[in-house]
Amino acid sequence: MKKVTFFKYQGTGNDFIIIDNRQNNFDKKDTHTIARLCDRKFGIGADGLMLLENHDTLDFTMVYYNADGNESSMCGNGGRCLVSFAQYLGLVQDSASFEATDGVHHANLFDNGQVSLQMSNVPVVQVFDGYVFTNTGSPHHVQLTDNVDHTDVFTQGRHLRNEVYGKEGANINFVEPQGGNLFKVRTYERGVEDETLSCGTGVTAVALAMHSTQQTSTNEVQLLTPGGDLKVSFQPTPQGYENIWLTGLAVQVFKGEIDV
């Protein structure tokens, strides 16, 4: 058994365990340990775990695991928190470039704690009867609701995640327009298998879905989540979207050690 130093970060309530793994001391294949660390009763507690690792040409590499211990697709709020952590380590100052599972990302850091992360281009947004599906680094289902505060996100989200999208699943977002470019969002996340206070790729998907379905005409959308406010800006293309930026707070909560 050995002690591992970890950091806890949160981005609008989406919380993460972060470990500096530039020396490759952490066993990335031990899914049981990763799930235990993320467990809120028997471990540290988090929506996911991230490793910051070396990269040959960029500032660092992002490796992300869901709370179930399995390596996952891109996490927008996680990426913003990892950029803030890289600044804390002195690896970057006011900008960063790193590689994640969906490619290279760029980010800007601001004095007020905000981190703006460039997301991957989205070549297509699929509009169906009653919902929108798109992949913003992770797969997302977006549907409107009249009263998001009273939506049973856990029950409905779990049903859609499993019954509509099968074993691979998708993240499920429920959206209530607030007027203009303002939308209230709640998200059920696969891998966490529960509602999270915020989801970065989720609000990105919501912003693009609301523009695609003409719920808003602006290319900058404000998203209200249970964990805080986020902003998504983008440029439409003939089929999809590019130059997509996700902006919000990224905060270090605490540092600790745990036996692994």
C-alpha positions as CSV (number, residue, x, y, z in Angstrom):
1,M,0.0,0.0,0.0
2,K,1.3,3.5,-0.9
3,K,0.2,7.0,-0.4
4,V,-1.0,9.0,-3.4
5,T,-1.1,12.8,-3.3
6,F,-4.3,14.1,-4.9
7,F,-6.1,17.4,-5.6
8,K,-9.8,18.0,-5.6
9,Y,-11.2,20.5,-8.1
10,Q,-14.7,21.6,-9.1
11,G,-16.1,23.4,-12.1
12,T,-19.6,24.6,-11.4
13,G,-20.1,21.7,-9.0
14,N,-18.8,19.1,-11.4
15,D,-16.0,17.7,-9.1
16,F,-12.9,15.8,-9.9
17,I,-9.9,14.1,-8.3
18,I,-6.7,15.2,-10.1
19,I,-3.3,13.4,-9.8
20,D,0.0,14.6,-11.2
21,N,1.1,11.5,-13.1
22,R,4.1,12.9,-14.9
23,Q,6.3,10.3,-13.3
24,N,3.9,7.5,-14.2
25,N,3.5,6.3,-10.6
26,F,-0.3,5.8,-10.7
27,D,-1.6,2.5,-12.0
28,K,-4.0,3.5,-14.8
29,K,-5.3,0.0,-15.3
30,D,-6.6,-0.4,-11.8
31,T,-10.3,0.5,-12.4
32,H,-11.3,-0.8,-9.0
33,T,-9.1,1.7,-7.2
34,I,-10.2,4.5,-9.4
35,A,-13.8,3.7,-8.7
36,R,-13.1,3.5,-4.9
37,L,-11.3,6.9,-4.9
38,C,-14.4,8.4,-6.6
39,D,-16.8,6.8,-4.2
40,R,-18.5,9.4,-2.0
41,K,-18.9,7.0,1.0
42,F,-15.7,5.0,0.9
43,G,-13.2,7.2,-0.9
44,I,-12.6,10.9,-1.7
45,G,-15.7,11.4,-3.7
46,A,-15.9,12.8,-7.2
47,D,-17.7,12.7,-10.6
48,G,-14.4,11.6,-12.2
49,L,-10.7,11.2,-11.9
50,M,-8.1,12.9,-14.1
51,L,-4.4,12.3,-14.6
52,L,-2.1,15.0,-15.8
53,E,0.7,13.4,-17.9
54,N,3.6,14.5,-20.0
55,H,3.3,15.3,-23.7
56,D,6.1,15.4,-26.3
57,T,5.1,18.8,-27.9
58,L,2.1,20.2,-25.9
59,D,1.9,21.4,-22.3
60,F,0.4,18.1,-21.0
61,T,-1.9,15.1,-21.7
62,M,-5.3,14.7,-20.1
63,V,-6.4,11.2,-19.1
64,Y,-10.0,11.0,-17.8
65,Y,-11.9,8.3,-15.9
66,N,-15.6,8.3,-15.0
67,A,-16.6,7.6,-11.4
68,D,-17.2,4.0,-12.3
69,G,-13.4,3.6,-12.9
70,N,-13.5,3.3,-16.7
71,E,-11.6,5.6,-19.0
72,S,-14.1,7.9,-20.7
73,S,-14.6,10.4,-23.5
74,M,-13.9,14.1,-23.2
75,C,-15.1,16.0,-20.2
76,G,-15.4,19.8,-20.7
77,N,-15.5,20.9,-17.0
78,G,-12.7,18.4,-16.3
79,G,-10.6,19.9,-19.0
80,R,-11.0,23.4,-17.6
81,C,-10.1,22.1,-14.1
82,L,-7.0,20.3,-15.4
83,V,-5.9,23.5,-17.1
84,S,-6.2,25.4,-13.8
85,F,-4.2,22.6,-12.1
86,A,-1.5,22.9,-14.7
87,Q,-1.3,26.6,-13.9
88,Y,-1.0,25.7,-10.2
89,L,1.9,23.4,-11.0
90,G,3.6,26.2,-13.0
91,L,3.4,24.3,-16.3
92,V,1.3,27.1,-18.0
93,Q,0.5,30.8,-17.3
94,D,-2.3,32.4,-19.1
95,S,-2.8,29.9,-21.9
96,A,-2.4,26.1,-22.5
97,S,-2.5,23.4,-25.1
98,F,-3.1,19.8,-24.3
99,E,-4.2,16.5,-25.8
100,A,-7.3,14.6,-24.7
101,T,-9.1,11.6,-26.0
102,D,-10.8,13.6,-28.7
103,G,-7.7,15.5,-29.9
104,V,-5.9,18.8,-29.1
105,H,-7.5,21.5,-27.0
106,H,-6.5,25.1,-26.3
107,A,-7.4,27.1,-23.3
108,N,-7.1,30.6,-21.8
109,L,-6.9,31.4,-18.1
110,F,-8.1,34.6,-16.5
111,D,-7.4,36.4,-13.2
112,N,-10.9,35.9,-11.9
113,G,-10.6,32.1,-11.9
114,Q,-12.4,31.6,-15.2
115,V,-11.0,29.2,-17.7
116,S,-12.1,29.2,-21.3
117,L,-11.6,25.9,-23.1
118,Q,-11.8,25.4,-26.9
119,M,-13.9,22.3,-27.6
120,S,-13.6,20.0,-30.6
121,N,-15.5,21.1,-33.8
122,V,-18.9,19.5,-34.2
123,P,-19.5,18.6,-37.8
124,V,-23.2,17.7,-37.4
125,V,-26.1,18.2,-35.1
126,Q,-28.9,15.7,-35.6
127,V,-32.4,17.1,-35.0
128,F,-35.2,14.6,-34.4
129,D,-38.8,14.8,-33.4
130,G,-38.7,15.9,-29.8
131,Y,-34.9,15.9,-29.2
132,V,-31.5,16.6,-30.6
133,F,-28.4,14.4,-30.6
134,T,-24.8,15.5,-31.1
135,N,-21.3,14.6,-30.0
136,T,-19.3,17.4,-28.4
137,G,-16.5,15.1,-27.3
138,S,-19.1,12.9,-25.6
139,P,-22.5,11.8,-26.9
140,H,-25.4,14.0,-25.8
141,H,-29.2,13.8,-26.0
142,V,-30.9,17.2,-25.6
143,Q,-34.6,17.7,-25.0
144,L,-36.8,20.6,-24.0
145,T,-39.0,20.5,-20.9
146,D,-41.5,23.0,-19.5
147,N,-40.2,22.9,-15.9
148,V,-36.7,21.6,-15.5
149,D,-36.7,22.1,-11.8
150,H,-39.5,19.5,-11.4
151,T,-38.1,17.0,-14.0
152,D,-37.2,13.6,-12.6
153,V,-33.7,13.7,-14.1
154,F,-32.5,10.5,-12.5
155,T,-35.5,8.3,-13.6
156,Q,-36.0,9.8,-17.0
157,G,-32.3,10.2,-17.7
158,R,-31.5,6.6,-16.7
159,H,-34.3,5.3,-18.9
160,L,-33.2,7.2,-22.0
161,R,-29.5,6.5,-21.4
162,N,-30.1,2.7,-21.3
163,E,-33.3,2.1,-23.3
164,V,-32.6,4.4,-26.3
165,Y,-28.8,4.4,-26.5
166,G,-28.1,0.8,-25.3
167,K,-24.9,-0.4,-23.6
168,E,-22.7,2.5,-24.8
169,G,-25.2,5.0,-23.6
170,A,-25.3,8.7,-23.9
171,N,-25.6,11.7,-21.6
172,I,-29.1,13.1,-21.2
173,N,-29.8,16.8,-21.0
174,F,-33.1,18.4,-20.0
175,V,-33.4,22.1,-21.0
176,E,-35.8,24.9,-20.1
177,P,-35.6,28.2,-22.1
178,Q,-35.4,31.3,-19.9
179,G,-35.7,33.8,-22.7
180,G,-33.2,35.2,-25.2
181,N,-29.9,33.3,-25.0
182,L,-30.4,32.0,-21.5
183,F,-31.2,28.3,-20.8
184,K,-31.5,26.3,-17.6
185,V,-30.0,22.8,-17.9
186,R,-29.9,19.6,-15.8
187,T,-27.9,16.5,-17.0
188,Y,-27.8,12.8,-16.3
189,E,-24.2,11.5,-17.0
190,R,-23.3,8.1,-18.1
191,G,-20.4,6.6,-16.1
192,V,-21.6,8.6,-13.1
193,E,-25.0,7.1,-13.6
194,D,-26.7,9.9,-11.8
195,E,-27.4,13.6,-12.2
196,T,-24.3,15.9,-11.9
197,L,-24.4,19.5,-10.8
198,S,-23.0,20.5,-14.2
199,C,-21.6,18.9,-17.4
200,G,-19.3,20.9,-19.7
201,T,-19.8,18.8,-22.9
202,G,-23.5,18.7,-22.0
203,V,-24.0,22.5,-21.9
204,T,-22.0,22.7,-25.1
205,A,-24.4,20.3,-26.7
206,V,-27.3,22.2,-25.3
207,A,-26.0,25.5,-26.8
208,L,-25.6,24.0,-30.2
209,A,-28.9,22.2,-30.1
210,M,-30.8,25.4,-29.1
211,H,-29.1,27.3,-32.0
212,S,-29.8,24.5,-34.4
213,T,-33.5,24.4,-33.5
214,Q,-33.8,28.2,-33.6
215,Q,-34.5,28.5,-29.9
216,T,-31.8,31.3,-30.0
217,S,-30.3,33.2,-32.8
218,T,-27.1,34.3,-31.0
219,N,-23.7,32.6,-31.2
220,E,-23.1,33.1,-27.4
221,V,-25.3,31.1,-25.0
222,Q,-25.6,31.4,-21.2
223,L,-26.3,28.2,-19.4
224,L,-27.7,27.9,-15.8
225,T,-26.8,24.6,-14.1
226,P,-27.5,23.5,-10.5
227,G,-23.8,24.1,-9.9
228,G,-23.3,27.5,-11.5
229,D,-23.3,29.4,-14.7
230,L,-21.4,28.6,-17.9
231,K,-21.0,30.3,-21.3
232,V,-20.7,28.7,-24.7
233,S,-19.7,30.6,-27.8
234,F,-19.4,29.2,-31.3
235,Q,-19.4,29.8,-35.1
236,P,-22.0,28.1,-37.3
237,T,-20.8,26.3,-40.4
238,P,-23.0,25.0,-43.3
239,Q,-23.5,21.7,-41.4
240,G,-22.2,22.1,-37.9
241,Y,-20.2,24.3,-35.6
242,E,-16.6,25.3,-35.1
243,N,-14.5,27.7,-32.9
244,I,-16.5,26.4,-29.8
245,W,-15.5,27.8,-26.4
246,L,-16.7,26.7,-23.0
247,T,-16.1,29.3,-20.2
248,G,-16.6,29.1,-16.4
249,L,-15.0,28.9,-13.0
250,A,-12.5,26.2,-12.1
251,V,-11.6,26.0,-8.4
252,Q,-9.2,24.0,-6.3
253,V,-11.0,22.7,-3.3
254,F,-8.3,20.9,-1.3
255,K,-5.2,18.8,-1.5
256,G,-4.7,15.5,0.4
257,E,-3.1,12.1,0.6
258,I,-4.8,8.7,0.5
259,D,-3.6,5.1,0.8
260,V,-3.9,3.1,-2.5
